[in-house]
């Protein structure tokens, strides 16, 4: 192991899906800074172009993860993929008993089926080349939930098991598969919460650090799991949540 370069990604190709904003954009920037050639993919083609224009070693791709055929075609056009970071997710905040079938299917289609489409297509490429690192984005909601988050939480728990299953199947081919489970991160998806100060502050108070994360704080964990620094890490869930899942509520006991 070359300790001086174990976080470097020179001469590697990274596909970031959901790169137009939020954690995906931060991941693309972090991977590029580590030396990777980055393909910035997103259903928002203009957004993907805007992110890719920030670095000289990036290329934009318009990609709808819910279209399995389009995903397979786009991935097949890439000669090599050393790293996959897949971030797409949507949420319909609503009590479970009020969910419609259409809303349920919409969330599952993007969060679970969409990420499956990408992971399957890229997994086939990595299996054939005998190497690679797949990083899927789960959430603290994979292990903890609140009213209105049941369907989203179910998909994020599903992402964890999808990653573990892939890790078990692709390990013999030197392909690693892991999850990052963020806590509360300031992204377009969480903007509705930020607009409600009491709600926003309650979430900040819930974790040990007492604040929300910036999307840029997810780039380090992404680079770690993409690089040789994590060469013996697979089937794992890395919680990047400011201690949300470690501490016990907001009450300060008199100790």
PyMOL commands that set and color helices and strands:
alter all, ss='L'
color gray80, all
select helices_A, chain A and resi 22-33+45-52+68-76+96-98+101-129+140-142+150-173+188-194+197-206+215-226+228-230
alter helices_A, ss='H'
color red, helices_A
select strands_A, chain A and resi 13-17+37-42+58-62+83-86+132-137+175-182+185-186+213-214+237-240
alter strands_A, ss='S'
color yellow, strands_A
deselect
rebuild
show_as cartoon
